[in-house]
Amino acid sequence: MIFFSAIICLFLVVHRVRRKSSSNISFPPGPKGLPMLGNLLDLNDSQLWVSFSQWASTHGNVMYCKLFGQQIVVLQSHEVAKALLERRSSIYSDRPPISTTEAIGSGFNSAQLRYSDEWRMHRRIFHQSFRPEAVKDYLPIQLRKARQLLQGIIEAPERYQDHIDLFASSVIMSAVYDYEAKPHNDPLLLAAEKAIKVFLEVANPQTAVILEAFPFLLKLPSWFPGAKFKRLAIQSQKNAIAMVNIPFNYARERAMTATSNQCMVSESFKRLDAFGNAGEFELALKSTSATAFIGMTRFTASTLAVFILAMMLYPDVQKRAQEEIEAVIGTDQLPTFEDRPSLPYVDAILRETLRWHPVFPLGLPHYTSDSDVYNGHYIPKGALVMANIGAMSQDEVKYPNPDEFKPERFFQADGQLNDDTVDFIFGFGRRVCVGRYFATASLWISMVSLLATFHFMRPLDNEGKEVDPVFQWSTGLSSHPVSLPCRVIPRHPEMTAHMLADVIGLSA
């Protein structure tokens, strides 16, 4: 009894000391908010990362704010993000609990799973399919799809964006499901694109915070005036069910009947025994397959749109890359992955495209599973922790004149590429994107193929003079040029679709 009382007394003393010590530690600096709303009115509705970057000049690289009572910590520098999200990953590897995931149909999304055994199974499947050694098996698919991209553009250059979207979705659809998409209006891809569009709209950080703060918005009748979120949720859930199940059932049947070519689903089923429970494994495989498709489709298409914009605005960069390609490969064939070591400037363009305008500038939020203290500031348990990737890409110390598109920044004095692979754009710690090796391979082969075949030029005005393109940046979770006007012209005026087919045949 005495021992038990002593333990209680010791606990109370420690608790009082902790309360006292934590009360003497302040939250990180940040803008003062309003009751209830927090800092909602201080934010740029369409570009949260811009608001966060502007605050950094006053409040520093670790900032604190609130939205509807949700505590948010924003990390503005690469160094701070690595210090917390990687070196203290035991605290920062969780995702926020989102009560609306089932309502909007996103419960399958591996990227949103809490840090748990379920997430570990998903991660294991991802790693087996997209680790560097496994990604090499997909290179023939990526090469073939890149050449289909060229054929589509030369036949209809005015629809170049549609062809880029088709490349982005069909290459990952083939790698995951062994599904060969039709070149025009493929029903599976159209359904998936519709699902992704709605999903990105309801998954952006502001919408997520609003729905968590006011869950009744998803309980309103869909016909009720102002019930936008309810209508979006119904549409998102319906689309998600189709997107998750239809391609997986197709791939599963082919895998079970041994008629499938190599793909994520078929190869994963070969390792079924290593995962234990067959039912849990199949559900996890279905979810990871859909997650891979969503993430890599949008990342690839959005990044290629940024690349096209850069080539238009920086014709000297485009010209230098084309001269490098021609010097290494000539004009009578197309590049392959084997040429990559001999084309460092193209690699530098890829890195600079990723840095110049990251298409997921805030990534997905981390969530603290315990409280922490960093540089004298208290970071509470249950806080959203956001890495401002957009701000890191604009670090003027690391990247002088960051608004300029300068691939040369990735070269050493001896002309060799440096070791800055801008890996921060793929996230941090245990939540880093596993598909980054596949994604960068898809980007490289498509970029080098496009540069070898076409010129990307500014649009013309009514007088035939070049003008800067007029377009909008997408808003929400991703950021990329929308409806970007561009003149896409074959590098060799005599090039026709038939001649390109011959070149592709010679390059096989």
N, C-alpha and C positions, 0 to 999 in steps of 0.2 A: 504493500500500500504506500509506504514511504517512497519507494523507488518510482511507483507510478505518478505520485504527486510531484516528484522532482522532475520527471520528464515533462509534465504539463507546464511547470514553472519555466523550465528551460525553453520550451516551445514558445511560450508567451513572451519571454525576453527577446528571443531571436526575432519573433514577429514584430515586436515594437521597434527593435533596432532596424529591421528592414524597412518598416514604414517610415521611420525617421530618416534613414539614409536616402530612400527613394524620394521622400518629400523635398530633400535638398537638391535633387537633380531635376533639371528642367527638361521639357521636351525640346527637340531641335527647333531652331528658329523658323518662323514662317509668317505669312500674312495673317492679320487679325480677322477673324470671321464674324458672322452674325449668329445670334441664337438660332437654333434649329437648322437653318440653311447652311451654316458653316461658311465655306469659301465659294459656294456655288456661283454667286454673282461676280466673283473675281476671275472666273475661268472663261477662256475662249471656247465657245460651244463646240466648234469643229476641230480645234487643234489644241488639245490639252497640253501636249508636250511643249508647245510654244509658250503658253502661260507659265508652265513650270520653269522653262529656261529663262524667262524674263524675271521671275522671282529670284532665281539663283544669284543674280548680280547684287541683290540686297541681302539675301538670307544665307547664301553659301551652298555647298554641295550636298548637304543633308537637310531637308526641309520637312516641316510638319504642317499639315492642314487637316481640315475636316469637311466632309460632305454628309449632311443629314445625320450627324453624330458618328459617322464612321471615321476612325482615325486613319490617316494616310501619311506615310513617310515616303518622300521622293528622293531618290539617289541620283545625283546629277553628273557624277564623274565615274569613269571606268575603274579607277583605283578604289573608290569607296564601294562600288558594287561588288568588286572581287573580294574586298575585305569582309563584307557582310554576307553576301549571297553564296560565296564559295568557301571562304575560310571559316565561316560560322554556319555552315549549311544545315547543321542539326536544328537550328532555330528558324531558318528562313526557307525551308524547302516545301512548306505546305502551300496549298491554295486556299483562298477564302471559302467558307461554307456558303453555298448559294442555294437558297431554298427554292428558287424558281427554275432550276435546271430541267426538271421533269416537265414542267408546264410549257417550256419553250422547246422541248425535244432535244436538249443538248446533254442529257445524262450520259450518252455514250462517249463524250469527248474526253479522250485521255489527258489532254492538256489541262483540263479543269479538275481532274480528280484530286481529292485530298491525298496527303502523304500517307500511304497505307499499303497493306499487302496487295490490294487490288491494283493500285498504281504500279507496284513493283512487278506484277505479272505483265501488265501492259508494257512497262519499260523494257522488260526482258524480251518480249516479242519484237518490239521496235529495234532493239539492239541487234538481235539475231538477223533481222532483215536489212538493216541500213548501216551496219558498222562498215568501216572502210573496206574490209576484205570482201564483204557481201556486195557492196555497191558496184564493184567491178563487173559483176555478172549482168548488171543492167545497162552497161555502156552500149551494147549493140542496139537495144531498144531506143536509147536516147539519140544515137546517131541516126537511126532510121526515121525517127519522128522529126528531127531537125531538118532532114532533107524533104520530108513531106511539107514542112513549114515553108521551105523555099518554093516548092512547086505551087503551093496555095497562093503565095504572095505574087509570084510572077504571072499567074492567071488572073488575079484580081487585086492589084496593088492598093486600090482605094479601100479595100477591106482588110488592110494589114492587121488591124487590131483584132478582128475576128479570128484570123489565122494564128496570131500569138496566143489568144485565149484557147483555141483548139489544141495547139501544141502543149500548153501548160497542163490542160486537163487530160489529154489523151496519153501523154507520156507517163503520167503517174497512174492512170487507169490501167495501162498495159502492165506496168511494173507491179501493181498491187493485185489486180484481178485477172490479168491475161485477157483483157477485153480490148478488141480492136475497134476503135471508134470510127464511125462513118465520117467522111470529110465534110458533110453538110447536114445540119439539123439532126444530129444523133440524139435519139430520144432520151437515152440514159444520161448523156452529158448535159442536155438541156434541163432535165429534172434536177441534176446535181447542182448546176449553176444557179438555178432558181433557189434551191435550198441554201446554198452558201450565201447568196445575196441577202436573204432575210436573216440568216443566222448572224452575219456580221453586223447587221443593223441592231439586233436585240442584244448582242454580246459586247457592245462597246462599253467602256468603264462607266460613263455617266448613266447610261440606261440601267446597267446592272445595279448601281448604287441606289437609283431611284426605286427600282422594283424591290430591292431588299428593304428599303425604308418604308415603302408603301405597298406591301404585298396585296392589299385589297384591289389594286389596279388590275390584277390578273383574275379577279373574281367578278368583275363587272360583266354584265351581259354584253356580248359582242356588238349588239345593236345600239348600246347606250352611247349618247353623244360624248365624244372625247375618249372613248375606250380604244384608243390607238394601240396601246400595248397589248390588250387582250386579243385584238384582231391579229396583230403580228405574232403573238404567241401561238395562236391556233394554226396560222399558216406555217410557222416555223416547225411546229411539232409534226404536222402532216407531211411536210417536205422531208424532214429528217428521217421519218420512218421509211419512206421510199428510198432515200439516198443510202441509208445504212443497209437495208435488207436486200434490195433487188440485185445490185452487183455482187454482193457477198454470196447470195444463193446461186448465182450463175457460176462464180468461181469455185464454190464448194462442190457443186455437182461435177464440174470438170476435174477437180482434184480427186474426188472419190472414184471417178470412172477412168482415171489415169489418162485423160485426154488433154490435160492442161500443159501448156508450156511453163517454163520456170517463172514464178511470180511469188509475191509475198505470201499469198494465201496457200498456194500449193506447197511451197517449201516449209511453211509453218506447220501444216498438217503432218508432214514427215517427222516432225519433232514432237508430236502429240504426247508420246509416252514420257517425255522429259518434264511435262508440265503437270502431271497428276490428273486431277479432276477434269474429265473430258468436257462436261457441260460448262464449267467455269472457263476453261480454255477457249472453247468455241465462241462464247460470248465476248471474251476479251479480244480474240482475234477479229471478230466482226467490228468491234468498237475501234480497235487500233487501225484497222484497214480504212475505215471511214475518216478517222482523224488524220491519217497520213494523206488521204486524198484531198480533204479540205485545206489543210495547212500548206501543202506543196503546190496545189493548184493556184491558190491566191498569191502565194509568195512569188512563184515563178512568173505568172502573168503580170503582176504589179511591178516587179523588178525590171522586166523587159520593157515595160512602158517607160520607166525612168531612163533606161538605157537609150531608147529611141529619142527621147527628149534631149538627152545629153549629146548624142551624135549630131542632132540638128543644130544645137546651140554652139557646139564646139567642133566645127568642120576640120580644123587642123588636127585634132585628136583622131577623128575618123580617118583622115588621110594617112596619118602616120601608121595607124593600125593596118590599114589596107596595104600600105607599102611593105610592112613587115610580113604580112601573109603572102603577098606576091613574091617576095624575095625567097621565102622558104618553100613555098608550094608551087609557084607558077600560076598560070591562068587556065590550064586545061584540066584541073581537077579541084576537088574540094577538101578542106581540112578534115582530119580525123583526130581522135584522142591521142594517137601516137605523135602528133605534131605539137602537142601542148608544151613540152619542155623547150621547144625552139621558138615559141611565140610569147615571150615574157610580157610584151607590151599589151597584148590582149588580156593576159591575166591581170595586169595592172588596171586595165579598164574595168574588168569585173569587180575588183576590190573597190575601185573608186565609185562605181555605180552603187554598190552596197553602202558605202560611207556617205556619199553625197546626199542621198535622200533615202534613209531606211524606210521600208514600206510598212513596218510595224514599229513605229517610233516609241511606243511604250511597252511593247511586248505584252505579256500577261502578268497580273499582279502576283507577287508572293504574299505569304501570310505568316505572321510570327506565331510560332507554337509556344513561345515563352518570351518573357521580357528580356531586354538587353540594354547595355549601356555602351555607347560608342562616342569617344572623344568628349566625355563628360555630359553627354545628352542621353536622356531616357527614351528608349523605344519600347512601347508597351506591347504586351501580349495581345494578340487579336487585331493587330494593325495590318492594313494593306501596305505592302512595300513595293514601290514601283521604280524600276530602273529606267531613267529617261534616256533611252538609246538615241533619240533625236538630238539631245544635248551633247552626248558623248561624241557623236559624229561631227559636231561643230566645235569641238575643243580647239581654240585658236593656238594653244601652246603645242599640242600634238599635231594639228593640221593647220598650218598657217594659211590665211585666206580661205577659210573653209567653204565659203559660198562658191568658189571656183571649182570647176571640174578639172583636176590635174592628176592624171595617172602617174606622172613623174614622181609624185611624192612617195611612191612605193618602191623607188629604186635607191640603192646605195651608190656611193661615189664610184665604185668599180663597175657600175652598170648592171649588177645583179639585183634581183628582187630582194627586198628586206623581209623581215620575219613578221611584219604587221599584216595579218590576214583578216583584219576587222572582224574577228570572231565574236566580238561583243554583240553584234547585231542578231546573233542566234540565241541570246540569253545567257544565263549564268548558273553555275553550280549544278546541282542534281536535276535541275529543270531545263538545262540547255537542250536545244532542239536536236534530237537524234538524227533527223533527216537532213542535216546540213550538208553532208557529203554528197548525197544524191542530188540535192537542190543545186549546189554549186556546179556539179557536173552538167546538169541540164542547162544551166545558165551559160556555162562556158561554150558548150558545143553549139547552142543556138546563136549566141553572140558572134562567135567566130565564123559561123556559116553565113549569117546575115551580112557581116562585114565583107566577106569574100565575094558576095553575089550582088549586093545592092548599095546604092548611095541613099542616105536619108537626109533630105533637104527641107529647108523651111518652105512653108506654103507661099503662094504668090497672091498679090493683091490684084485689083481690077486692071491695073496698068502693067501687070507682068513683073512687078518688082518683088523681091523676097521680103517677107515680113516675119516678125516673131510669131510663133503659134499662139493662138488664144484658146485657153482651155481652163478647166476647173480641176482642183485637187479633190479627191474623194475624202469623205469625212468618216469618223468613227474609228473602228479598230485598226483599219489599214489606211494608208495614204499613198495615192498614185495618180498620175494624170488620167483624166477622164475625157473621152472624145478629143483626143489629141490629133490635130490636123498635121499631116506630113506627106511630102512628095517622096514616094519610094520609086527609085529609078534603077534599072539594071546597070551595073558598072560598065558593062560592054553593051553599047546600043543595039548590036545585032542579036543579043541574047533573046531567044524565044523559049516558050515552055518546052518545045520539042528538043531544042539544043541543050537546055538545062537537064532534061531527062538523060540525054547522052552523056553529059558531064558526070551526072550522078552515077550512071552505069560504069563509067571509066574509073570512078573513085571508089567503087565498091571493093 
